[in-house]
Amino acid sequence: MSDKPGLALRKWREIFAASQVEVARHMGVTSSVISDYEKGRRQPGSLFVKRFVEALLEIDSERGSPVTRRLARILQLHYLGAVIDMRDFEAGIPLDAVINAVQGVPVNSYIPQELLYGYTVIDSVRAIMMLSGNEFLYLLGSTTQRVVVFTKVTTGRSPMIALRVSTIKPAAIVLHGPKRLDPLAIWIAESENVPVVLSMCSSVEELVKRLQKLSSSPQGVG
């Protein structure tokens, strides 16, 4: 159970693109009840959470199960090793906090004001071997307002081309590994208005550890 169950309920409702009214109807309660739980005026028990999850799955099923299928594909990518780590933040954090966490250097001048709600760390080699261009969206996890981190990068061209052809864009990209960034990668970053950051962490393990610390303490990593 999350330390902030109301925020978790709201986050997953929004991931499934369901309104409070829709969820309430499937649960047999009023929308004000859902609002009370999401705002922390009530604390959910296990039975309420079970009914809440069932309502989200029913709503998704009525729409052809797009979210369920996407989440299942994410689990498959975890199993195959393309995804090294993936976590959601309980509350949004600014890009500056992520840059600090990954010991990053911004490549382009575009810094969005929107908050970020999670990260995905990718093994670039495995991802290139296993994913088609249309499957890039699976790397975004539960929300597009997240950072996608590509490891084992040489010049940055392949991840940025994947970004270019994808119909869905992440909120930011972190590249780990390149000693020289391809000019094409910089041009794509600028043209797509997606902030790109070079991580100076000494290893993938350190990078992941610092991001995990950030996810558990959104105030930042020293």
MARROMI-708838 format. One line per 10 residues: for each residue z negated, x negated, y negated of N, C-alpha, C. Coordinates in Angstrom, 1 decimal, padded with zeros to 4 digits, m for minus. Each point is the difference from the previous one (the first is absolute). Layout:
BEGIN
Z/X/Y/Z/X/Y/Z/X/Y ~ ...
//
This chain:
BEGIN
000.0/m000.8/001.2/000.0/000.8/m001.2/000.0/m000.9/m001.2 ~ 000.8/000.3/m001.0/000.1/m000.7/m001.2/m001.3/000.1/m000.8 ~ m000.3/m001.0/m000.8/m001.1/000.1/m000.9/000.2/001.0/m001.1 ~ 001.3/000.3/m000.3/000.3/001.0/m001.0/001.0/001.1/000.7 ~ m000.6/000.9/000.8/000.8/000.9/000.8/000.9/000.9/m000.8 ~ m000.5/000.4/m001.2/000.9/000.8/m000.8/001.3/m000.6/m000.4 ~ m000.1/m001.3/m000.4/001.2/m000.8/m000.4/000.9/m000.1/001.2 ~ m000.6/m000.2/001.2/000.8/m000.2/001.2/000.7/001.3/000.4 ~ m000.6/001.1/m000.2/000.6/001.3/000.3/001.2/000.2/m001.0 ~ m000.3/m000.2/m001.2/001.1/000.2/m001.0/001.2/m001.0/000.3
m000.3/m001.2/000.3/001.0/m001.0/000.2/000.9/000.4/001.2 ~ m000.6/000.5/001.1/000.8/000.4/001.2/000.8/001.3/m000.3 ~ m000.6/000.9/m000.8/000.7/001.2/m000.3/001.2/m000.3/m000.9 ~ m000.1/m001.0/m000.9/001.1/m000.4/m000.8/001.1/m000.8/000.8 ~ m000.5/m000.7/001.0/001.0/m000.8/000.9/000.8/001.1/000.7 ~ m000.6/001.1/000.4/000.8/001.0/000.7/000.7/001.0/m000.9 ~ m000.1/m000.3/m001.3/000.6/000.8/m001.1/m000.4/001.5/000.2 ~ m001.2/000.2/000.3/m000.5/001.4/000.1/m000.9/000.4/m001.1 ~ 000.1/001.2/m000.5/m000.8/000.5/m001.1/m001.3/000.5/000.5 ~ m001.0/000.1/m000.9/m001.3/000.5/000.4/000.1/001.4/000.6
000.9/000.8/m000.6/000.3/001.4/000.4/000.5/000.0/001.5 ~ 001.0/m000.9/000.3/000.5/000.0/001.3/m001.0/m000.4/001.0 ~ m000.8/m001.0/m000.3/m001.0/m000.5/001.0/m001.1/001.1/000.2 ~ m000.4/000.6/m001.1/m001.0/001.1/000.1/000.5/001.2/000.8 ~ 001.3/000.3/m000.1/000.5/001.1/000.7/000.0/m000.3/001.5 ~ 000.4/m001.2/000.4/000.0/m000.4/001.4/m001.5/m000.1/000.6 ~ m000.9/m000.3/m000.9/m001.4/m000.1/000.5/m000.7/001.3/m000.1 ~ 000.5/001.0/m000.7/m000.6/001.3/m000.1/m001.2/000.0/m001.0 ~ 000.2/m000.8/m001.0/m001.0/m000.1/m001.1/000.7/000.2/m001.4 ~ m000.7/000.0/m001.0/000.6/000.1/m001.4/000.3/m001.4/m000.5
000.9/m000.1/m000.9/000.4/m001.3/m000.6/m001.2/m000.7/m000.7 ~ m000.9/000.9/m000.5/m001.2/m000.6/m000.8/m000.9/m000.8/001.0 ~ 000.0/000.4/001.3/m000.8/m000.7/001.0/000.6/m001.4/000.2 ~ 001.3/m000.1/000.1/000.7/m001.3/000.1/m000.3/m000.9/m001.2 ~ 000.1/000.7/m001.2/m000.3/m000.7/m001.3/m001.4/m000.6/000.0 ~ m001.0/000.8/000.5/m001.4/m000.4/000.0/m000.2/m001.2/000.8 ~ 000.6/000.0/001.2/m000.1/m001.2/000.9/000.7/m001.2/m000.6 ~ 001.2/000.1/m000.6/000.7/m001.1/m000.5/m000.8/m000.6/m001.2 ~ m000.6/000.8/m000.8/m000.8/m000.4/m001.2/m001.4/m000.5/000.3 ~ m000.4/000.1/001.3/m001.3/m000.5/000.4/m001.1/001.0/m000.2
000.3/001.2/m000.4/m001.0/001.0/m000.1/m000.6/000.5/001.3 ~ 000.8/m000.2/001.1/m000.5/000.3/001.3/000.3/m001.3/000.9 ~ m000.8/m000.2/001.0/000.2/m001.1/000.9/000.6/000.5/001.3 ~ 001.2/m000.4/000.5/000.6/000.5/001.2/m000.7/m000.5/001.3 ~ m000.2/000.9/000.9/m000.4/m000.4/001.3/001.2/m000.2/001.0 ~ m000.3/m000.4/001.2/001.1/m000.4/000.9/000.9/001.3/000.3 ~ m000.6/001.2/000.1/000.8/001.1/000.3/000.9/000.3/m001.1 ~ m000.4/m000.1/m001.3/000.9/000.2/m001.1/001.1/m001.0/000.0 ~ m000.3/m001.3/000.2/001.0/m001.0/000.0/001.1/000.3/001.1 ~ m000.5/000.4/001.2/000.9/000.4/001.1/000.9/001.1/m000.4
m000.5/001.1/m000.6/000.8/001.1/m000.5/001.0/m000.5/m001.1 ~ m000.5/m000.8/m000.9/000.8/m000.5/m001.1/001.2/m000.8/000.6 ~ m000.2/m000.9/000.9/001.1/m000.8/000.6/001.0/000.9/000.8 ~ m000.6/001.0/000.7/000.9/000.9/000.7/000.9/000.8/m000.9 ~ m000.6/000.4/m001.2/000.8/000.7/m001.0/001.2/m000.9/m000.5 ~ m000.3/m001.3/m000.3/001.0/m000.9/m000.5/001.1/m000.1/001.1 ~ m000.4/m000.1/001.2/001.0/m000.2/001.1/000.9/001.3/000.2 ~ m000.7/001.1/m000.2/000.8/001.3/000.1/001.0/000.1/m001.1 ~ m000.4/m000.3/m001.2/000.9/000.0/m001.2/001.1/m000.9/000.2 ~ m000.3/m001.2/000.5/001.1/m001.0/000.2/001.0/000.4/001.1
m000.6/000.7/001.1/000.8/000.5/001.1/001.0/001.0/m000.5 ~ m000.5/000.9/m000.9/000.9/001.0/m000.5/001.2/m000.5/m000.8 ~ m000.2/m001.3/m000.5/001.1/m000.6/m000.8/000.8/m001.0/000.8 ~ m000.2/000.0/001.3/000.7/m000.9/000.9/m000.7/m001.3/000.3 ~ m001.2/m000.1/m000.3/m000.9/m001.1/000.3/000.5/m001.4/m000.6 ~ 000.5/000.0/m001.3/000.4/m001.3/m000.5/m001.1/m001.0/m000.2 ~ m001.2/000.4/m000.4/m001.0/m000.9/m000.3/m000.6/m000.5/001.3 ~ m000.2/000.9/001.0/m000.5/m000.4/001.3/000.9/m001.1/000.7 ~ 001.4/000.3/m000.1/000.9/m001.0/000.6/m000.1/m001.3/m000.7 ~ m000.1/000.0/m001.3/m000.1/m001.3/m000.8/m001.2/m000.7/000.4
m001.2/000.6/000.1/m001.2/m000.6/000.3/000.1/m000.6/001.5 ~ 000.6/000.7/000.9/000.2/m000.4/001.3/000.8/m001.3/000.1 ~ 001.1/m000.1/m000.9/000.8/m001.2/000.0/m000.8/m001.1/m000.6 ~ m000.8/000.2/m000.9/m000.9/m001.1/m000.6/m000.8/m000.6/001.1 ~ m000.6/000.9/000.9/m000.9/m000.5/001.1/000.9/m000.8/000.9 ~ 001.2/000.4/000.3/000.9/m000.8/000.8/000.3/m001.4/m000.6 ~ 000.2/000.0/m001.3/000.2/m001.3/m000.6/m001.2/m000.9/000.1 ~ m001.2/000.6/m000.1/m001.2/m000.8/000.2/000.0/m000.6/001.4 ~ 000.3/000.8/001.0/000.0/m000.4/001.4/001.0/m001.2/000.2 ~ 001.2/000.1/m000.6/001.0/m001.0/000.2/m000.2/m001.2/m000.8
m001.0/000.0/m000.9/m000.3/m001.2/m000.8/000.7/m000.2/m001.3 ~ 000.8/001.0/m000.4/000.7/m000.1/m001.3/m000.9/000.2/m001.1 ~ m001.0/000.9/000.2/m001.1/000.2/m001.0/m001.2/m000.8/000.4 ~ m000.4/m001.0/m000.9/m001.2/m000.8/000.2/m001.2/000.7/m000.3 ~ 000.0/000.7/m001.1/m001.2/000.7/m000.5/000.4/001.1/m000.9 ~ m000.6/001.2/000.0/000.3/001.1/m000.9/m001.3/000.8/m000.3 ~ m000.3/000.1/m001.2/m001.2/000.7/m000.4/000.2/000.9/m001.3 ~ m000.7/001.0/m000.1/000.0/000.8/m001.2/m001.3/m000.2/m000.8 ~ 000.1/000.0/m001.3/m001.2/000.0/m000.8/m000.5/001.4/m000.2 ~ m001.4/000.0/m000.1/m000.6/001.4/m000.2/000.3/000.5/m001.4
000.1/m001.0/m000.9/000.4/000.4/m001.4/001.1/m000.9/m000.5 ~ 000.7/000.4/m001.0/001.1/m000.8/m000.5/m000.5/m001.2/m000.8 ~ 000.8/m001.1/000.1/m000.4/m001.3/m000.7/001.3/m000.4/m000.7 ~ m000.2/m000.8/m001.1/001.1/m000.5/m000.8/000.7/m001.2/000.7 ~ 001.3/m000.2/m000.3/000.7/m001.1/000.6/m000.7/m001.4/m000.3 ~ m000.6/m000.1/m001.2/m000.7/m001.3/m000.3/m001.0/m000.4/001.0 ~ m000.7/001.0/000.6/m001.0/m000.3/001.0/000.7/m000.5/001.2 ~ 001.1/000.5/000.4/000.8/m000.5/001.2/000.5/m001.4/m000.3 ~ 000.5/m000.2/m001.2/000.5/m001.4/m000.3/m001.1/m001.0/000.1 ~ m001.2/000.4/m000.5/m001.1/m000.9/000.1/m000.4/m000.2/001.5
000.0/001.0/000.8/m000.4/m000.1/001.4/000.9/m000.9/000.8 ~ 001.3/000.1/m000.3/001.0/m000.8/000.8/000.3/m001.4/m000.6 ~ m000.8/m000.3/m001.1/000.2/m001.3/m000.7/001.5/000.0/m000.5 ~ 000.4/001.1/m000.6/001.4/000.2/m000.3/000.5/m000.5/m001.3 ~ 001.4/m000.2/m000.1/000.7/m000.3/m001.2/001.1/001.0/m000.2 ~ 000.0/000.8/m001.0/001.0/001.0/m000.2/001.4/m000.7/m000.2 ~ 001.0/000.6/000.6/001.4/m000.6/m000.1/000.7/000.7/m001.1 ~ m000.1/001.3/m000.2/000.7/000.7/m001.1/m001.0/000.6/m001.0 ~ 000.5/000.5/m001.0/m000.9/000.5/m001.2/m000.5/001.4/000.2 ~ 000.5/000.7/001.0/m000.3/001.4/000.1/m001.4/000.2/000.7
m000.9/000.6/m000.8/m001.4/000.2/000.5/m000.2/001.5/m000.1 ~ m000.1/000.8/001.1/m000.2/001.4/m000.1/m001.4/000.4/m000.4 ~ m000.2/001.1/m000.6/m001.3/000.5/m000.4/m000.7/000.9/001.2 ~ 000.9/000.4/000.9/m000.5/000.8/001.1/m001.0/m000.7/000.9 ~ m001.0/000.7/000.5/m000.9/m000.6/000.9/000.6/m000.2/001.4 ~ m000.5/m000.9/000.8/000.4/m000.3/001.4/m001.0/000.6/000.9 ~ 000.5/000.5/001.2/m000.9/000.7/000.9/000.0/m000.7/001.4 ~ 000.6/m001.1/000.2/m000.1/m000.7/001.3/001.0/m001.2/000.0 ~ 000.0/m000.6/001.2/000.9/m001.1/000.2/000.5/m000.1/001.4 ~ 001.1/m000.6/000.2/000.6/m000.3/001.4/000.4/m001.4/000.0
m000.5/m000.8/001.0/000.4/m001.4/000.2/001.0/m000.1/001.1 ~ 001.2/m000.5/m000.3/001.1/000.0/001.0/000.3/m001.4/000.5 ~ 000.3/m000.1/001.3/000.6/m001.2/000.6/001.5/000.1/m000.3 ~ 000.5/m000.7/m000.9/001.4/000.1/m000.4/001.0/m000.2/001.1 ~ m000.3/m001.0/000.8/000.9/m000.4/001.1/000.1/001.2/001.0 ~ m001.2/000.5/000.4/000.1/001.1/001.0/000.6/001.3/m000.6 ~ m000.3/000.2/m001.3/000.5/001.2/m000.7/001.6/m000.1/000.0 ~ 000.5/m001.1/m000.3/001.5/m000.2/m000.1/000.6/000.3/001.4 ~ m000.7/m000.5/001.0/000.5/000.1/001.4/000.0/001.5/000.5 ~ m001.0/000.8/m000.5/m000.3/001.3/000.6/000.4/001.1/m000.9
000.1/m000.2/m001.3/000.2/001.2/m000.9/001.5/000.1/m000.5 ~ 000.5/001.2/m000.1/001.2/000.3/m000.7/m000.3/000.2/m001.5 ~ 001.0/000.0/m000.8/m000.2/000.2/m001.4/m000.7/001.4/m000.3 ~ 000.3/001.0/000.8/m000.6/001.3/m000.3/m001.4/000.1/000.4 ~ m000.5/m001.0/000.8/m001.4/000.0/000.5/m000.9/m000.7/m000.9 ~ 000.5/m000.5/m001.1/m000.8/m000.8/m001.0/m001.1/000.9/m000.5 ~ 000.2/001.3/m000.1/m001.0/000.9/m000.6/m001.2/000.1/000.9 ~ 000.1/m000.3/001.3/m001.2/000.0/000.9/m001.0/m001.1/m000.5 ~ 000.4/m001.0/m000.6/m000.9/m001.1/m000.5/m000.9/000.5/m001.1 ~ 000.4/001.1/m000.6/m000.8/000.5/m001.1/m001.3/000.8/000.5
m000.1/000.2/001.3/m001.2/000.6/000.5/m000.2/001.5/m000.5 ~ m001.2/000.3/m000.5/m000.2/001.4/m000.3/000.4/000.4/m001.4 ~ 000.2/m001.0/m000.9/000.4/000.3/m001.4/000.8/m001.1/m000.6 ~ 001.0/000.4/m000.9/000.8/m001.0/m000.6/m000.7/m000.8/m001.1 ~ m001.2/000.5/m000.4/m000.7/m000.7/m001.0/m000.9/m001.1/000.6 ~ 000.7/m001.0/000.6/m000.7/m001.0/000.7/000.8/m001.3/m000.2 ~ m000.6/m001.1/000.4/000.6/m001.3/000.0/000.5/m000.4/001.4 ~ 001.3/m000.4/000.1/000.5/m000.5/001.2/000.0/m001.6/m000.1 ~ m000.6/m000.6/001.0/m000.2/m001.5/000.0/000.9/m000.5/001.1 ~ 001.0/m000.9/m000.3/000.9/m000.6/000.9/m000.5/m001.4/000.3
m000.3/m000.3/001.2/m000.4/m001.4/000.4/001.2/m000.7/000.7 ~ m000.2/m001.3/000.1/001.0/m000.9/000.7/001.4/000.1/m000.8 ~ m000.1/000.1/m001.3/001.2/000.1/m000.8/000.4/m001.4/m000.4 ~ 001.4/m000.2/000.0/000.5/m001.3/m000.4/000.5/000.0/m001.5 ~ 000.9/000.9/m000.3/000.5/000.0/m001.4/m000.2/001.4/m000.6 ~ m000.4/001.0/000.8/m000.2/001.3/m000.5/001.2/000.9/000.0 ~ 001.2/m000.5/000.4/001.2/000.8/m000.1/m000.1/001.2/000.9 ~ m000.3/m000.2/001.3/000.0/001.1/001.0/m000.9/001.2/m000.4 ~ m001.3/m000.3/m000.3/m000.9/001.2/m000.4/000.6/000.7/m001.2 ~ 000.5/m000.7/m001.0/000.5/000.6/m001.2/001.3/000.8/000.2
000.8/m000.4/000.9/001.2/000.8/000.4/m000.5/001.2/000.7 ~ m001.0/m000.1/000.9/m000.5/001.2/000.6/m000.5/001.0/m001.0 ~ m000.7/m000.5/m001.0/m000.4/000.9/m001.1/001.1/000.6/m000.7 ~ 001.1/m000.7/m000.2/001.2/000.4/m000.8/000.6/001.2/000.7 ~ 000.1/000.0/001.4/000.8/001.0/000.7/m000.9/001.2/000.4 ~ m001.3/m000.2/m000.2/m001.0/001.1/000.4/000.1/001.1/m001.0 ~ m000.1/001.2/000.4/000.0/001.2/m000.9/m001.4/000.2/m000.6 ~ m001.1/m000.6/000.7/m001.3/000.1/m000.5/m000.6/m001.4/m000.3 ~ m000.6/m000.1/m001.2/m000.4/m001.3/m000.5/m001.5/m000.1/000.0 ~ m000.6/m001.2/000.4/m001.4/m000.1/m000.1/m000.4/m000.2/m001.5
m001.3/000.0/m000.3/m000.4/m000.2/m001.3/000.0/m001.4/m000.5 ~ m000.1/m000.9/001.0/000.0/m001.5/m000.3/000.3/m000.7/001.3 ~ 000.5/m001.2/m000.1/000.3/m000.9/001.1/m000.7/m001.3/m000.2 ~ m000.6/m000.6/001.1/m000.5/m001.3/000.0/000.7/m000.8/001.0 ~ 000.5/m001.2/m000.4/000.7/m000.9/000.9/m000.9/m001.2/000.3 ~ m000.2/m000.3/001.3/m000.8/m001.2/000.4/000.8/m001.0/000.8 ~ 000.1/m001.2/m000.5/000.7/m001.0/000.8/001.1/m000.7/m000.8 ~ 000.7/000.6/m000.9/001.2/m000.7/m000.6/m000.4/m001.1/m000.9 ~ 000.7/m001.1/000.2/m000.1/m001.2/m000.9/001.0/000.1/m001.2 ~ 001.0/000.8/000.3/001.0/000.2/m001.1/000.6/001.4/000.2
m000.1/000.7/m001.1/000.4/001.4/000.0/001.5/000.2/m000.4 ~ 000.7/000.7/000.9/001.4/000.2/m000.2/000.2/000.7/m001.3 ~ 001.0/m000.4/m000.9/000.3/000.7/m001.2/000.4/001.4/000.2 ~ 000.6/000.3/001.1/000.4/001.4/000.3/m001.3/000.9/000.2 ~ m001.0/m000.6/000.6/m001.2/000.7/000.2/m000.7/000.4/m001.3 ~ 000.1/m000.9/m001.0/m000.6/000.2/m001.3/000.8/001.1/m000.7 ~ 001.4/m000.1/000.1/000.8/001.0/m000.6/m000.2/001.4/000.5 ~ m000.2/000.1/001.4/m000.3/001.3/000.6/m001.3/000.6/m000.5 ~ m001.0/m000.9/m000.1/m001.4/000.4/m000.5/000.1/000.6/m001.4 ~ 000.8/m000.6/m000.9/000.2/000.4/m001.3/000.8/001.4/m000.1
001.0/000.0/000.8/000.9/001.2/m000.1/m000.7/001.2/000.7 ~ m000.9/m000.2/000.9/m000.6/001.1/000.7/m001.3/000.4/m000.7 ~ m000.4/m000.7/m001.0/m001.3/000.2/m000.7/m001.2/000.1/001.0 ~ 000.0/m001.0/000.9/m001.1/m000.1/001.0/m000.6/m001.4/m000.3 ~ m001.3/000.0/m000.3/m000.7/m001.3/m000.2/000.0/m000.8/001.3 ~ 000.3/m001.3/m000.1/000.0/m000.9/001.1/m001.0/m001.1/m000.3 ~ m000.8/m000.4/001.0/m001.1/m001.0/m000.2/000.2/m001.0/001.1 ~ m000.1/m001.3/m000.4/m000.1/m001.1/001.0/m001.4/m000.3/000.3 ~ m000.4/000.1/001.3/m001.4/m000.3/000.4/m000.1/m001.5/000.2 ~ m001.1/m000.6/m000.5/m000.2/m001.4/000.1/m001.1/m000.3/001.1
m000.4/001.0/000.8/m001.0/m000.1/001.0/000.5/m001.1/001.0 ~ m000.9/m000.8/000.5/000.4/m001.1/000.9/000.5/000.4/001.4 ~ m000.4/001.3/000.4/000.4/000.4/001.3/000.1/001.6/000.0 ~ 000.7/000.5/001.0/000.0/001.5/000.2/m001.4/000.5/000.2 ~ m000.7/m000.7/000.8/m001.4/000.4/000.4/m000.8/000.1/m001.3 ~ 000.1/m000.9/m000.9/m000.8/000.1/m001.2/000.5/001.1/m000.9 ~ 001.3/000.2/000.0/000.5/001.1/m000.8/m000.5/001.4/000.5 ~ 000.0/000.2/001.3/m000.4/001.2/000.6/m001.5/000.2/m000.3 ~ m000.8/m001.1/000.2/m001.4/000.1/m000.2/m000.4/000.4/m001.4 ~ 000.8/m000.5/m001.0/m000.3/000.3/m001.4/000.4/001.5/m000.3
001.1/000.4/000.6/000.4/001.4/m000.2/m001.1/001.0/000.6 ~ m000.5/m000.4/001.2/m001.0/000.9/000.6/m001.2/000.0/m000.8 ~ m000.4/m001.1/m000.6/m001.2/000.0/m000.9/000.3/000.9/m001.2 ~ 001.2/000.0/m000.5/000.3/000.8/m001.1/m000.1/001.5/000.3 ~ 000.5/000.3/001.3/000.0/001.4/000.4/m001.4/000.5/000.2 ~ m001.0/m000.9/000.3/m001.3/000.5/000.2/m000.8/m000.1/m001.3 ~ 000.5/m000.8/m001.0/m000.7/m000.1/m001.3/001.1/000.0/m001.1 ~ 000.5/001.2/m000.4/001.1/000.1/m000.9/m000.2/m000.6/m001.4 ~ m001.2/m000.6/m000.3/m000.2/m000.6/m001.3/000.7/m001.3/m000.1 ~ 000.5/m000.5/001.1/000.7/m001.3/m000.1/m000.5/m001.1/000.9
000.7/m001.0/000.2/m000.4/m001.1/000.8/m000.1/m001.3/m000.8 ~ m001.0/m000.7/000.0/m000.2/m001.2/m000.8/000.7/m001.2/000.7
//
